[in-house]
Amino acid sequence: MNKVDHIGIAVSSLQESIALYTEKLGMQHIKTEAVYSQGVNVAFIDAGNVKIELLEPINRESPIAKFIEKRGQGIHHIAYKVSNIENRIAEIKEKGIQLINENPTAGAGGAQVAFMHPKSTGGVLMEICEKKEEL
Ligand code: ZN
């Protein structure tokens, strides 16, 4: 893992957050899509060397809704880019790091993703993601 792909940020309103990043901070909105498996609407912002992934809950059962309820809006996870995610998951497990999902699931942008448990990673929710093509 040697490249941060994106930083995930939990927000209560995509519309307001997109306006913040684009109109006020001058960044480019790449695209918005719904990721039903995670219960979120996702907007990607181009921050140059890294993407900002804005996560808005679709419903109250969404893990992002629960996160915002508990801690408020803010940084949710850091995602590292990998190739061959299955091998990476096996390596991570071997090192004794607990995963939230041991099988890759579909994330935004057609990526395959897996999350490590913050208990194993110093309190930081870490994602690894494999993409077939760049956004
Ligand atoms: Zn992510």
Backbone and ligand atoms as CSV (ligand in chain L), in Angstrom:
chain,resi,resn,atom,element,x,y,z
A,1,MET,N,N,0.843,-1.184,0.000
A,1,MET,CA,C,0.000,0.000,0.000
A,1,MET,C,C,0.878,1.233,0.000
A,2,ASN,N,N,0.898,1.996,-1.063
A,2,ASN,CA,C,1.753,3.175,-1.063
A,2,ASN,C,C,1.077,4.399,-1.664
A,3,LYS,N,N,-0.236,4.322,-1.807
A,3,LYS,CA,C,-0.930,5.481,-2.353
A,3,LYS,C,C,-2.298,5.630,-1.703
A,4,VAL,N,N,-2.559,6.837,-1.203
A,4,VAL,CA,C,-3.900,7.117,-0.694
A,4,VAL,C,C,-4.780,7.388,-1.906
A,5,ASP,N,N,-5.864,6.648,-2.021
A,5,ASP,CA,C,-6.788,6.854,-3.133
A,5,ASP,C,C,-7.764,7.985,-2.800
A,6,HIS,N,N,-8.329,7.893,-1.614
A,6,HIS,CA,C,-9.271,8.945,-1.222
A,6,HIS,C,C,-9.411,9.024,0.290
A,7,ILE,N,N,-9.986,10.126,0.731
A,7,ILE,CA,C,-10.339,10.312,2.134
A,7,ILE,C,C,-11.854,10.383,2.186
A,8,GLY,N,N,-12.449,9.518,2.990
A,8,GLY,CA,C,-13.909,9.470,3.108
A,8,GLY,C,C,-14.377,10.409,4.212
A,9,ILE,N,N,-15.351,11.236,3.887
A,9,ILE,CA,C,-15.867,12.210,4.856
A,9,ILE,C,C,-17.382,12.057,4.960
A,10,ALA,N,N,-17.859,11.851,6.186
A,10,ALA,CA,C,-19.298,11.710,6.424
A,10,ALA,C,C,-19.934,13.092,6.459
A,11,VAL,N,N,-20.976,13.274,5.654
A,11,VAL,CA,C,-21.660,14.576,5.601
A,11,VAL,C,C,-23.171,14.362,5.683
A,12,SER,N,N,-23.869,15.350,6.218
A,12,SER,CA,C,-25.325,15.175,6.275
A,12,SER,C,C,-26.014,15.660,5.010
A,13,SER,N,N,-25.386,16.551,4.255
A,13,SER,CA,C,-25.975,17.000,3.001
A,13,SER,C,C,-24.915,17.080,1.903
A,14,LEU,N,N,-25.073,16.214,0.905
A,14,LEU,CA,C,-24.127,16.229,-0.220
A,14,LEU,C,C,-24.154,17.580,-0.915
A,15,GLN,N,N,-25.360,18.079,-1.083
A,15,GLN,CA,C,-25.529,19.340,-1.820
A,15,GLN,C,C,-24.720,20.458,-1.166
A,16,GLU,N,N,-24.851,20.572,0.160
A,16,GLU,CA,C,-24.121,21.624,0.880
A,16,GLU,C,C,-22.622,21.381,0.837
A,17,SER,N,N,-22.227,20.113,0.975
A,17,SER,CA,C,-20.800,19.800,0.998
A,17,SER,C,C,-20.160,20.002,-0.364
A,18,ILE,N,N,-20.866,19.608,-1.414
A,18,ILE,CA,C,-20.325,19.810,-2.763
A,18,ILE,C,C,-20.126,21.310,-3.001
A,19,ALA,N,N,-21.097,22.105,-2.560
A,19,ALA,CA,C,-20.991,23.559,-2.718
A,19,ALA,C,C,-19.773,24.094,-1.964
A,20,LEU,N,N,-19.522,23.559,-0.772
A,20,LEU,CA,C,-18.360,23.988,0.003
A,20,LEU,C,C,-17.068,23.725,-0.767
A,21,TYR,N,N,-16.924,22.484,-1.252
A,21,TYR,CA,C,-15.673,22.105,-1.911
A,21,TYR,C,C,-15.483,22.773,-3.278
A,22,THR,N,N,-16.588,22.981,-3.990
A,22,THR,CA,C,-16.450,23.546,-5.341
A,22,THR,C,C,-16.531,25.068,-5.331
A,23,GLU,N,N,-17.658,25.598,-4.872
A,23,GLU,CA,C,-17.862,27.052,-4.955
A,23,GLU,C,C,-16.942,27.809,-4.012
A,24,LYS,N,N,-16.786,27.294,-2.775
A,24,LYS,CA,C,-15.990,28.051,-1.805
A,24,LYS,C,C,-14.510,27.698,-1.856
A,25,LEU,N,N,-14.191,26.418,-2.084
A,25,LEU,CA,C,-12.784,26.012,-2.042
A,25,LEU,C,C,-12.171,25.805,-3.425
A,26,GLY,N,N,-13.000,25.883,-4.471
A,26,GLY,CA,C,-12.483,25.869,-5.837
A,26,GLY,C,C,-12.018,24.530,-6.369
A,27,MET,N,N,-12.521,23.449,-5.794
A,27,MET,CA,C,-12.144,22.125,-6.317
A,27,MET,C,C,-13.197,21.651,-7.314
A,28,GLN,N,N,-12.834,20.569,-8.014
A,28,GLN,CA,C,-13.696,20.057,-9.077
A,28,GLN,C,C,-14.533,18.887,-8.574
A,29,HIS,N,N,-15.831,18.937,-8.824
A,29,HIS,CA,C,-16.711,17.804,-8.518
A,29,HIS,C,C,-16.584,16.798,-9.666
A,30,ILE,N,N,-16.176,15.566,-9.359
A,30,ILE,CA,C,-15.976,14.572,-10.414
A,30,ILE,C,C,-17.293,13.897,-10.777
A,31,LYS,N,N,-17.957,13.308,-9.777
A,31,LYS,CA,C,-19.255,12.691,-10.036
A,31,LYS,C,C,-19.941,12.288,-8.753
A,32,THR,N,N,-21.233,12.017,-8.866
A,32,THR,CA,C,-22.018,11.564,-7.718
A,32,THR,C,C,-22.699,10.262,-8.114
A,33,GLU,N,N,-22.747,9.325,-7.194
A,33,GLU,CA,C,-23.466,8.087,-7.449
A,33,GLU,C,C,-24.002,7.511,-6.149
A,34,ALA,N,N,-25.016,6.642,-6.266
A,34,ALA,CA,C,-25.555,5.962,-5.089
A,34,ALA,C,C,-24.868,4.617,-4.951
A,35,VAL,N,N,-24.444,4.280,-3.740
A,35,VAL,CA,C,-23.894,2.944,-3.475
A,35,VAL,C,C,-24.828,2.295,-2.458
A,36,TYR,N,N,-25.786,1.531,-2.984
A,36,TYR,CA,C,-26.850,0.996,-2.133
A,36,TYR,C,C,-26.335,-0.014,-1.127
A,37,SER,N,N,-25.260,-0.760,-1.494
A,37,SER,CA,C,-24.723,-1.773,-0.579
A,37,SER,C,C,-24.207,-1.128,0.711
A,38,GLN,N,N,-23.783,0.151,0.628
A,38,GLN,CA,C,-23.274,0.842,1.818
A,38,GLN,C,C,-24.287,1.864,2.344
A,39,GLY,N,N,-25.436,1.972,1.675
A,39,GLY,CA,C,-26.464,2.909,2.120
A,39,GLY,C,C,-26.058,4.362,2.017
A,40,VAL,N,N,-25.319,4.707,0.962
A,40,VAL,CA,C,-24.836,6.083,0.832
A,40,VAL,C,C,-24.939,6.641,-0.583
A,41,ASN,N,N,-25.088,7.959,-0.642
A,41,ASN,CA,C,-24.824,8.697,-1.872
A,41,ASN,C,C,-23.402,9.202,-1.746
A,42,VAL,N,N,-22.641,9.027,-2.826
A,42,VAL,CA,C,-21.221,9.351,-2.778
A,42,VAL,C,C,-20.892,10.391,-3.839
A,43,ALA,N,N,-20.192,11.443,-3.439
A,43,ALA,CA,C,-19.696,12.424,-4.411
A,43,ALA,C,C,-18.182,12.459,-4.305
A,44,PHE,N,N,-17.506,12.437,-5.452
A,44,PHE,CA,C,-16.051,12.527,-5.471
A,44,PHE,C,C,-15.621,13.934,-5.856
A,45,ILE,N,N,-14.678,14.449,-5.080
A,45,ILE,CA,C,-14.101,15.767,-5.334
A,45,ILE,C,C,-12.626,15.560,-5.664
A,46,ASP,N,N,-12.163,16.240,-6.686
A,46,ASP,CA,C,-10.764,16.138,-7.084
A,46,ASP,C,C,-9.921,17.107,-6.260
A,47,ALA,N,N,-9.073,16.549,-5.394
A,47,ALA,CA,C,-8.197,17.397,-4.580
A,47,ALA,C,C,-6.762,17.257,-5.057
A,48,GLY,N,N,-6.575,17.039,-6.342
A,48,GLY,CA,C,-5.232,16.956,-6.914
A,48,GLY,C,C,-4.634,15.579,-6.777
A,49,ASN,N,N,-3.813,15.376,-5.747
A,49,ASN,CA,C,-3.140,14.082,-5.592
A,49,ASN,C,C,-4.022,13.032,-4.928
A,50,VAL,N,N,-5.192,13.442,-4.484
A,50,VAL,CA,C,-6.069,12.529,-3.752
A,50,VAL,C,C,-7.516,12.946,-4.014
A,51,LYS,N,N,-8.432,12.017,-3.845
A,51,LYS,CA,C,-9.840,12.374,-4.004
A,51,LYS,C,C,-10.492,12.491,-2.625
A,52,ILE,N,N,-11.470,13.358,-2.545
A,52,ILE,CA,C,-12.297,13.448,-1.342
A,52,ILE,C,C,-13.594,12.716,-1.675
A,53,GLU,N,N,-13.959,11.770,-0.828
A,53,GLU,CA,C,-15.185,10.996,-1.033
A,53,GLU,C,C,-16.205,11.461,-0.001
A,54,LEU,N,N,-17.186,12.216,-0.442
A,54,LEU,CA,C,-18.217,12.707,0.468
A,54,LEU,C,C,-19.310,11.661,0.566
A,55,LEU,N,N,-19.655,11.276,1.779
A,55,LEU,CA,C,-20.611,10.197,2.008
A,55,LEU,C,C,-21.843,10.722,2.724
A,56,GLU,N,N,-22.969,10.649,2.054
A,56,GLU,CA,C,-24.234,11.105,2.646
A,56,GLU,C,C,-25.121,9.881,2.844
A,57,PRO,N,N,-25.652,9.679,4.053
A,57,PRO,CA,C,-26.488,8.499,4.266
A,57,PRO,C,C,-27.768,8.558,3.433
A,58,ILE,N,N,-28.170,7.379,2.903
A,58,ILE,CA,C,-29.420,7.289,2.147
A,58,ILE,C,C,-30.586,7.081,3.112
A,59,ASN,N,N,-30.325,6.319,4.170
A,59,ASN,CA,C,-31.384,6.051,5.150
A,59,ASN,C,C,-30.785,5.959,6.548
A,60,ARG,N,N,-31.634,5.765,7.546
A,60,ARG,CA,C,-31.166,5.806,8.937
A,60,ARG,C,C,-30.369,4.563,9.326
A,61,GLU,N,N,-30.501,3.493,8.546
A,61,GLU,CA,C,-29.761,2.253,8.825
A,61,GLU,C,C,-28.337,2.316,8.276
A,62,SER,N,N,-28.074,3.295,7.451
A,62,SER,CA,C,-26.742,3.423,6.857
A,62,SER,C,C,-25.682,3.570,7.948
A,63,PRO,N,N,-24.535,2.875,7.794
A,63,PRO,CA,C,-23.450,3.048,8.768
A,63,PRO,C,C,-23.020,4.514,8.887
A,64,ILE,N,N,-23.173,5.267,7.808
A,64,ILE,CA,C,-22.803,6.688,7.837
A,64,ILE,C,C,-23.808,7.485,8.684
A,65,ALA,N,N,-25.088,7.099,8.630
A,65,ALA,CA,C,-26.089,7.765,9.473
A,65,ALA,C,C,-25.730,7.548,10.939
A,66,LYS,N,N,-25.334,6.317,11.273
A,66,LYS,CA,C,-24.973,5.994,12.654
A,66,LYS,C,C,-23.706,6.742,13.079
A,67,PHE,N,N,-22.763,6.829,12.159
A,67,PHE,CA,C,-21.517,7.553,12.444
A,67,PHE,C,C,-21.824,9.022,12.766
A,68,ILE,N,N,-22.652,9.662,11.932
A,68,ILE,CA,C,-22.970,11.081,12.129
A,68,ILE,C,C,-23.741,11.274,13.439
A,69,GLU,N,N,-24.642,10.338,13.719
A,69,GLU,CA,C,-25.409,10.398,14.964
A,69,GLU,C,C,-24.478,10.404,16.178
A,70,LYS,N,N,-23.478,9.526,16.137
A,70,LYS,CA,C,-22.562,9.372,17.275
A,70,LYS,C,C,-21.516,10.470,17.354
A,71,ARG,N,N,-20.919,10.810,16.217
A,71,ARG,CA,C,-19.749,11.691,16.259
A,71,ARG,C,C,-19.895,12.985,15.490
A,72,GLY,N,N,-20.999,13.113,14.773
A,72,GLY,CA,C,-21.161,14.299,13.934
A,72,GLY,C,C,-20.447,14.112,12.599
A,73,GLN,N,N,-20.559,15.095,11.727
A,73,GLN,CA,C,-19.902,15.026,10.426
A,73,GLN,C,C,-18.385,15.048,10.614
A,74,GLY,N,N,-17.672,14.494,9.655
A,74,GLY,CA,C,-16.219,14.582,9.738
A,74,GLY,C,C,-15.531,13.449,9.016
A,75,ILE,N,N,-14.228,13.371,9.205
A,75,ILE,CA,C,-13.431,12.346,8.528
A,75,ILE,C,C,-13.868,10.960,8.987
A,76,HIS,N,N,-14.148,10.100,8.019
A,76,HIS,CA,C,-14.684,8.773,8.309
A,76,HIS,C,C,-13.649,7.681,8.065
A,77,HIS,N,N,-12.962,7.740,6.939
A,77,HIS,CA,C,-11.952,6.717,6.656
A,77,HIS,C,C,-10.896,7.215,5.678
A,78,ILE,N,N,-9.795,6.469,5.635
A,78,ILE,CA,C,-8.743,6.710,4.656
A,78,ILE,C,C,-8.654,5.467,3.787
A,79,ALA,N,N,-8.627,5.662,2.487
A,79,ALA,CA,C,-8.606,4.524,1.573
A,79,ALA,C,C,-7.284,4.446,0.830
A,80,TYR,N,N,-6.664,3.279,0.894
A,80,TYR,CA,C,-5.424,3.020,0.178
A,80,TYR,C,C,-5.729,2.206,-1.063
A,81,LYS,N,N,-5.029,2.576,-2.105
A,81,LYS,CA,C,-5.209,1.889,-3.376
A,81,LYS,C,C,-4.353,0.623,-3.385
A,82,VAL,N,N,-4.910,-0.470,-3.828
A,82,VAL,CA,C,-4.145,-1.714,-3.951
A,82,VAL,C,C,-4.450,-2.363,-5.290
A,83,SER,N,N,-3.562,-3.279,-5.682
A,83,SER,CA,C,-3.920,-4.157,-6.792
A,83,SER,C,C,-4.021,-5.558,-6.196
A,84,ASN,N,N,-4.841,-6.375,-6.773
A,84,ASN,CA,C,-5.095,-7.719,-6.263
A,84,ASN,C,C,-5.555,-7.714,-4.803
A,85,ILE,N,N,-6.753,-7.223,-4.610
A,85,ILE,CA,C,-7.292,-7.023,-3.262
A,85,ILE,C,C,-7.404,-8.322,-2.458
A,86,GLU,N,N,-7.699,-9.431,-3.132
A,86,GLU,CA,C,-7.810,-10.712,-2.402
A,86,GLU,C,C,-6.492,-11.057,-1.707
A,87,ASN,N,N,-5.378,-10.895,-2.436
A,87,ASN,CA,C,-4.065,-11.170,-1.844
A,87,ASN,C,C,-3.776,-10.234,-0.683
A,88,ARG,N,N,-4.130,-8.966,-0.852
A,88,ARG,CA,C,-3.890,-7.976,0.201
A,88,ARG,C,C,-4.667,-8.338,1.459
A,89,ILE,N,N,-5.925,-8.736,1.274
A,89,ILE,CA,C,-6.761,-9.124,2.419
A,89,ILE,C,C,-6.115,-10.293,3.158
A,90,ALA,N,N,-5.639,-11.278,2.406
A,90,ALA,CA,C,-4.991,-12.448,3.019
A,90,ALA,C,C,-3.759,-12.017,3.814
A,91,GLU,N,N,-2.944,-11.121,3.226
A,91,GLU,CA,C,-1.743,-10.622,3.912
A,91,GLU,C,C,-2.096,-9.880,5.195
A,92,ILE,N,N,-3.101,-9.020,5.102
A,92,ILE,CA,C,-3.526,-8.216,6.256
A,92,ILE,C,C,-4.000,-9.129,7.387
A,93,LYS,N,N,-4.777,-10.143,7.016
A,93,LYS,CA,C,-5.279,-11.106,8.010
A,93,LYS,C,C,-4.123,-11.831,8.678
A,94,GLU,N,N,-3.153,-12.214,7.842
A,94,GLU,CA,C,-1.987,-12.931,8.338
A,94,GLU,C,C,-1.218,-12.122,9.383
A,95,LYS,N,N,-1.232,-10.795,9.219
A,95,LYS,CA,C,-0.529,-9.917,10.163
A,95,LYS,C,C,-1.338,-9.665,11.423
A,96,GLY,N,N,-2.511,-10.274,11.489
A,96,GLY,CA,C,-3.311,-10.161,12.703
A,96,GLY,C,C,-4.234,-8.964,12.752
A,97,ILE,N,N,-4.418,-8.323,11.609
A,97,ILE,CA,C,-5.352,-7.187,11.562
A,97,ILE,C,C,-6.753,-7.708,11.252
A,98,GLN,N,N,-7.703,-7.225,12.057
A,98,GLN,CA,C,-9.080,-7.667,11.882
A,98,GLN,C,C,-9.749,-6.891,10.758
A,99,LEU,N,N,-10.471,-7.605,9.913
A,99,LEU,CA,C,-11.184,-6.936,8.820
A,99,LEU,C,C,-12.670,-6.879,9.135
A,100,ILE,N,N,-13.321,-5.834,8.653
A,100,ILE,CA,C,-14.772,-5.741,8.819
A,100,ILE,C,C,-15.442,-6.653,7.802
A,101,ASN,N,N,-14.939,-6.630,6.577
A,101,ASN,CA,C,-15.407,-7.606,5.576
A,101,ASN,C,C,-14.208,-8.332,4.980
A,102,GLU,N,N,-14.245,-9.625,5.104
A,102,GLU,CA,C,-13.104,-10.431,4.635
A,102,GLU,C,C,-13.204,-10.761,3.155
A,103,ASN,N,N,-14.373,-10.494,2.576
A,103,ASN,CA,C,-14.512,-10.617,1.131
A,103,ASN,C,C,-14.735,-9.225,0.575
A,104,PRO,N,N,-14.073,-8.900,-0.531
A,104,PRO,CA,C,-14.255,-7.568,-1.110
A,104,PRO,C,C,-15.720,-7.333,-1.477
A,105,THR,N,N,-16.194,-6.102,-1.251
A,105,THR,CA,C,-17.549,-5.757,-1.662
A,105,THR,C,C,-17.483,-4.600,-2.652
A,106,ALA,N,N,-18.605,-4.366,-3.334
A,106,ALA,CA,C,-18.654,-3.313,-4.341
A,106,ALA,C,C,-18.724,-1.953,-3.672
A,107,GLY,N,N,-17.783,-1.084,-4.006
A,107,GLY,CA,C,-17.801,0.290,-3.496
A,107,GLY,C,C,-18.136,1.251,-4.625
A,108,ALA,N,N,-17.914,2.531,-4.372
A,108,ALA,CA,C,-18.205,3.541,-5.385
A,108,ALA,C,C,-17.217,3.425,-6.544
A,109,GLY,N,N,-17.620,3.897,-7.692
A,109,GLY,CA,C,-16.746,3.943,-8.852
A,109,GLY,C,C,-16.358,2.566,-9.380
A,110,GLY,N,N,-17.202,1.559,-9.095
A,110,GLY,CA,C,-16.941,0.204,-9.575
A,110,GLY,C,C,-15.750,-0.460,-8.886
A,111,ALA,N,N,-15.332,0.098,-7.739
A,111,ALA,CA,C,-14.178,-0.471,-7.030
A,111,ALA,C,C,-14.595,-1.669,-6.190
A,112,GLN,N,N,-13.626,-2.530,-5.913
A,112,GLN,CA,C,-13.789,-3.580,-4.927
A,112,GLN,C,C,-13.135,-3.066,-3.657
A,113,VAL,N,N,-13.835,-3.154,-2.538
A,113,VAL,CA,C,-13.298,-2.556,-1.312
A,113,VAL,C,C,-13.391,-3.510,-0.130
A,114,ALA,N,N,-12.515,-3.282,0.860
A,114,ALA,CA,C,-12.575,-3.980,2.140
A,114,ALA,C,C,-12.130,-3.004,3.213
A,115,PHE,N,N,-12.695,-3.173,4.403
A,115,PHE,CA,C,-12.367,-2.273,5.513
A,115,PHE,C,C,-11.685,-3.041,6.637
A,116,MET,N,N,-10.691,-2.380,7.240
A,116,MET,CA,C,-10.033,-2.943,8.421
A,116,MET,C,C,-10.700,-2.368,9.650
A,117,HIS,N,N,-10.748,-3.153,10.700
A,117,HIS,CA,C,-11.415,-2.685,11.911
A,117,HIS,C,C,-10.523,-1.686,12.655
A,118,PRO,N,N,-11.099,-0.516,13.034
A,118,PRO,CA,C,-10.302,0.512,13.739
A,118,PRO,C,C,-9.638,-0.017,15.010
A,119,LYS,N,N,-10.212,-1.059,15.608
A,119,LYS,CA,C,-9.599,-1.664,16.797
A,119,LYS,C,C,-8.200,-2.187,16.490
A,120,SER,N,N,-7.989,-2.618,15.241
A,120,SER,CA,C,-6.695,-3.188,14.846
A,120,SER,C,C,-5.760,-2.157,14.248
A,121,THR,N,N,-6.272,-0.943,13.982
A,121,THR,CA,C,-5.477,0.015,13.210
A,121,THR,C,C,-5.393,1.371,13.911
A,122,GLY,N,N,-5.238,1.331,15.218
A,122,GLY,CA,C,-5.007,2.573,15.963
A,122,GLY,C,C,-6.147,3.570,15.893
A,123,GLY,N,N,-7.375,3.059,15.788
A,123,GLY,CA,C,-8.528,3.949,15.825
A,123,GLY,C,C,-8.893,4.582,14.498
A,124,VAL,N,N,-8.192,4.169,13.428
A,124,VAL,CA,C,-8.482,4.734,12.107
A,124,VAL,C,C,-9.179,3.676,11.249
A,125,LEU,N,N,-10.329,4.030,10.719
A,125,LEU,CA,C,-10.990,3.117,9.790
A,125,LEU,C,C,-10.244,3.204,8.459
A,126,MET,N,N,-9.671,2.078,8.054
A,126,MET,CA,C,-8.901,2.055,6.810
A,126,MET,C,C,-9.588,1.172,5.788
A,127,GLU,N,N,-9.607,1.677,4.574
A,127,GLU,CA,C,-10.186,0.936,3.459
A,127,GLU,C,C,-9.058,0.598,2.491
A,128,ILE,N,N,-9.143,-0.558,1.874
A,128,ILE,CA,C,-8.298,-0.800,0.721
A,128,ILE,C,C,-9.228,-0.934,-0.472
A,129,CYS,N,N,-8.816,-0.377,-1.598
A,129,CYS,CA,C,-9.696,-0.438,-2.758
A,129,CYS,C,C,-8.902,-0.759,-4.014
A,130,GLU,N,N,-9.533,-1.539,-4.830
A,130,GLU,CA,C,-8.945,-1.907,-6.128
A,130,GLU,C,C,-9.878,-1.429,-7.213
A,131,LYS,N,N,-9.321,-0.670,-8.148
A,131,LYS,CA,C,-10.138,-0.148,-9.240
A,131,LYS,C,C,-9.640,-0.657,-10.566
A,132,LYS,N,N,-10.582,-0.984,-11.401
A,132,LYS,CA,C,-10.217,-1.431,-12.740
A,132,LYS,C,C,-9.766,-0.236,-13.569
A,133,GLU,N,N,-10.419,0.894,-13.378
A,133,GLU,CA,C,-10.024,2.086,-14.125
A,133,GLU,C,C,-10.126,3.316,-13.252
A,134,GLU,N,N,-9.347,4.335,-13.577
A,134,GLU,CA,C,-9.351,5.582,-12.811
A,134,GLU,C,C,-10.623,6.368,-13.085
A,135,LEU,N,N,-11.078,7.099,-12.085
A,135,LEU,CA,C,-12.218,7.994,-12.264
A,135,LEU,C,C,-11.832,9.121,-13.211
L,1,ZN,ZN,ZN,-13.993,5.029,0.659
